[in-house]
Amino acid sequence: MRPVDIIHKKRNGGINTKEEIEYMVNGYVNGDIPDYQISAWLMSIFFNGMTKEERYYLTMTMRDSGDIIDLSGISGVKIDKHSTGGVGDKTTLAVGPLVASAGLKVSKLSGRGLGHTGGTIDKLESIPGFKTAISKEEFFRIANEIGMVVAGQTGNIAPADKKLYALRDVTDTVDEISLISASIMSKKLAVESDGIVLDVKTGSGAFMKNIDDAIKLAKSMVEIAELNNRKIIALVTNMDQPLGEAVGNSLEVLEAIETLKGKGPEDFTELCVELGANMLDLSGLYTYEKAKDILRENIKNGKALEVMRKWIKAQGGDERVIDNPKILPISDKIVEFKAEKDGYISHIDTEKVGIASMVLGAGRKTKEDIIDFSVGIKVLKKLGVKVNKGDLIAELYISEKSNVDEALKLLNEAYEITDVPPKEEKMKLIYERIVGGK
Ligand code: URA
């Protein structure tokens, strides 16, 4: 086999075989095939796409380049959940304990935040004492005892994806559905869960800005999971505004706690119940409708909150945060962002809200940046709300190092206030539900 022939075939719109895909990916990982040939191949894929089988072979080759995480040491049904990332997306923190309170096992490997989106690991580390670097034995013990555990993604999961992603980043071949779905699914299928619920975000704060593209991506990932005989449900959900109110690490932890007390923002609570009901549905433990009732009940009766308390304690965190938010590092210096005129909030450039939080210190511009858990933004007015000039729209929690002027400028640019309200479609929470195996 010669790389140039494989590139030629794809360049001319042909279909690469399993062997050809393995040859290219493994050759790149081993250092036998140079960057420039893989770049040409990626660009050919970018323009010509891949069939569902090609996507599957690419996914499996990347997955098999690294470790496979065997979860058989955890009893019960293990359902994984993955979000493609957004602003204020603290879903794992609330959904995990919520579904664990209904009998599921959630054992997640999560990442850190970069750019305008936050990461679950950073959020959890804002809880004093919380450890995300835990041993394999601890990971399994906590999953079995509590039903919920989250560890930082260390190890060697899909190293081929890491190498290919870095190349895609500098050759402008990131945003192609085959490549994105294979990249995400190579990491998801490396963890041997019983099923996966995907939350594919779309809108101004997501990397899939348009709904049709997000649906295509969701369908592509569902097809890959089906070929792997993995149970899967994908929801395509709204990221045209931040999820809930809190953006920034400690603020988001607090909002997750409040949500499990039944006092969370409506959209965030609703999404947690929806994702959780789909996880339970997939597990076969309850039907979707029954699951929704149970989850709502477990918020009301405090069962989900108790799981969260035990989980925080099990991972070394100060579980008193459940009753005493003062334990969380949250800044007491607040700057107000107010409406410049009367009207309806008709558009929010959510990515800019995420960047505003980042420039306050809550996120990283580069992997090396150190984040400040105490800062962030509380988004008090969202799409469709009528405001008068001078009304409070958002609160900025700041530190001495925060670039407040830049954050305010970004928020000013992000918010559009007009005489007419936005279309209902823009405020819908869930656009599509795609169930695997149907
Ligand atoms: N997230 C991933 O993990 N991979 C992509 O290609 C895009 C987003």
Residues whose N, C-alpha, C, O or C-beta is under 5 A from the ligand:
A	BS01	URA	V174 L179 I180 S183 I184
